[in-house]
Amino acid sequence: MPPPGFTEFFYLSDYSANKTLDGEGDKKQGIHNFDLNVQALSIRVDYVYQDFSILGAKLASRLALPLIKGDISFDVDTPRGRVHRSDHQEGVGDLTVVPFVLGWSSPRYNQLVGLDVFAPIGSYDKDRLFNPGRNTWAYGPWYSFTAYPLENLEVSAKLIYMINGENSETNYRSGREFNADYNIGYNITREWQVGVNGYLYKQVSDDEKNGETYLDGNRGQVAAIGPAIKYQTPAIGFVMKWQHETKVENRAEGDRIWLQAVYRF
């Protein structure tokens, strides 16, 4: 956890995919020339309370807001022949409010516990192919840790369990989701670290529409892995990651590049 006061984080991501897969991990039937590109700039502000602790843990709160640009296009087979569809949208995404983060620290193991609340303030229209916002509340209790099992070796992960609300415009509720972000890094100097990173995502309950299971549950999954490099000083930090997706079901499959920066006031 950062020192007391404000710390600002910046996240820039670029995601591109040229196929969308079904529940068997095969290309979806009837969909051709699929192309999806999403760029996002997110700003997160953490505040760590001074001289305040709960159960021996430091206390913090967070806010995060993304700006999102998305382009999607594909050809779809219909009874009248193949039809081209596309959309381009730019706008504010949903606000993430983290009312509390509890952090415990020790020389070789640091851990955090928190609750993410996703408020549906993002741009949304049910008739669009792409939306920056989801038009639904969601809640995600999470746990993260950073361990130092060996000198210069860092192992970290964040585990989150997502509970999605119902979209009032479509009466659609996505199933509950589990996501694990991970990083294994080696410090080649005090400031520089190289390693591997990625994430594991698994939907653990069915999607529903009007209270009934929809599209055989439409449960998604994906595993991603790639290299990472980090530069860190007491005042600033930069991270660059590349993540390649595999083992995909009921989702687009692509690659993501992350650029992250942190600045302490």
N, C-alpha and C positions, 0 to 999 in steps of 0.2 A: 504494500500500500504506500502511496506517496506520503511525504511529510505533511503536517498540518497546513491548511490553506487550500488555494485553488491550483489545480493542474489541468491543462487543456490538451486534448488529444485530437489529432486530425487523421482521418482515414480516407484514402483515395483508392477505389477499386475499379477494375475493368474486367467484365465477364463476357465471354463469347462462346457460342455453341452453334453447331451446324447440324444437330440432330436431336430429336426428342424420342424417347424410348417408352415402350409399354411395360406392363407388369412382368413380362418374361425377359426384359432386358433387350428386346429386339426393337428395330425401328417401327414406329407406329404406322399401321396400315392406312393408306389413303392420304398420308402427309408426304409432300415432296418439297425439295429445295428449302428446307427449314433453315432459318438464320435468326439468331437472337443476339443482341448486343446491349449490355447494360453497364452504364457508368454511374458511380455514386461518390459523392463527397460528403463525409459525415464529420460532424464536430461534436465532441463529447467533453463535458466539463465535470470534473470531480471536485468535491469539497470534503476535506478531511477535518473533522472537528478536533479542536485543540483541548487538551486536558479533559477528555471525556472518554470513558471506556465502559464496555458491557462485557461481563464474564471474562475480563482480561483482554478483550479485543478492542482495537481502535474502531471508531465509527465514521462512516463516510456516506455521502449521497451523490447521485449522478444524474445528469441529463444528457441526452444525445439526440441529434436531429440530422437526418440525411437529406441531401438534394440529389435527385435521381433523374437520369435520362435513359430512356429505353427505346430500342428499335426492334421490331419483330416482323418477319415476313415469311410466307410459306404458300405453297399451292396445295389445295385440298380437293379430293375427288368428290363429286356430287352426282346425283342422278342426271343432271344436265351437262355433265362434263367437268373438267378440271377448272377450278376457280382460284385466282390469286387473291390473297388477303395480306394486308400489311397495316402497321400502325407505328406512330412515333409520338412519344409523350415525354414531357419534362415537367418536373414539379417537386414539391416538398413531399417527403415520405412520412411515415408515422413516427411520432415522438416516443422515445424510450425514457421512462421515468424509473429511477432506481431509488426508492425512498430510503433504503438502508443497505449498507455493505459492512459486514463485520470482518475484521482482519486480525489474524494472529501471526506473529513472527517469531522465528528462532534462527539460529545460525545456518541450519541445513534444510529447514522446511518452513515455507510460508503458505498460508491458506486463507481463502476468502469465502464468505457465504453471503448471498444477496438475493434479491427478488427484482426481476425486470417486469415492468408494466408497460405494455405497448398501447398507446392511445391513438385511436384512428383519426388523426387530423390530416393525413396525407391526401393528395389529389386522387379522386376515384370516380369512375363512371362505369356502370355495369355493362354498357354497350361497347366499351373499349376492348381491344385485344391485350393491351398492356396498361397497367396502372402502377404509379409510384406508391400509392397507399393500398391497404387491404380492406378498409371499411369494416374492421372488426377489432374488438378488444382482445388482447392476449396477455397471458401471464406466464412467467418463466422463473421458477426458483432454480438457483444454480449454486454450484460449488467449484472453486478453482484452487489449484495449488502450484507451487514452484518448489522443486526439490533439487538439492545439490548432492547427489550420491557420491561423486568423486570430485577432486579438485579440477576446476575449469569445465565441468560437465553440468549442464542444466537440463532438467526435465520438467515440463509444465503442461497443464491441461485445464480446460474449462468444460464442465458437464452441466447441461441445462435441459430441463424437462418442460416442454411448451404445452400450455393448455389454451386452445383457441376458442374464441366466442363465435357466435353465428353472425354471418353477414346479413344485415337486415334488408338489403336490396335484392338479394338472391335466395335467401333462406338456406344458404349453404354454410356448413361448418366443416372445416378441415379437421382431420384427426389429430390426436395428441402426438407429439414429436419428441424424440431424444436426439441431442446433438452433442458431440464431443470434439472440441478443437484441441490440437496437441502440437507440441514443439519439443524437439530434442536438439540442443545446441552445445557447441564446444567453443569456449573462449580462447581464441588464439592470442589475444592480448587483453589488457584490462578493459579496453573499450570495444573491441571487435569480436563478434561471435558469428559462427557459421553453423548451419545444421539443416535438419529436415523438419517439415511442418505439414499440417493437413487437417482434415476433419472427417468425422464419421457421422452420418445422419441416417436415422431410421424412424419411419412413421409407425407408431405402435397401436393405433386404433383407426377405424374406418372413417372416411369422409361421409358426411350425411347431407341430404337435401330434403327439406320438408320433414325432417326427423327420421328419414329412412336411409339405409345404406345406399351409397351412390357409386356407380361404375365399379362394382365388386370391391368397394372400399378404397380404390385408387391410392393404395399405400405406396409412398415413395421411399427410396433409399439411395444413398450415394456414399462412396468413399473417395477421398482426395488426398494426394500426397505431392510434395515438391520441395525444392530447396528454399532456404531462407538465409538472410544475412542481416545482422543488427549492429548498429553503432550506438553506444550508450555512454553518457557522462552524467554527473549528478544533476545537471541543469537541462539537458536536452537528450533526445533519443530519436533514431530513425530505424525503420525496419522495412525490408523489401522481401516479398514472398511471391512464389509462383505455385499454383495448385492445379494439378491435373485430376479430373474426375474419372472414376471407373466404378464398376459394379452398380450401375445406375438402373433404377426401375421407376417408371411412372414420373419421369422428370426429363428435362433437357440435360444433355451431357456436353460439357465443355471445359474451358480453362479459365482460371481467374488469376489476375495479378493484383497484389496488394502493395500499397505504399502507406506507411504509418509514421507519424511524427508526434512527439510529446514535448511540451514546454511547461516548465514550472514557474509560476509567478513568484 
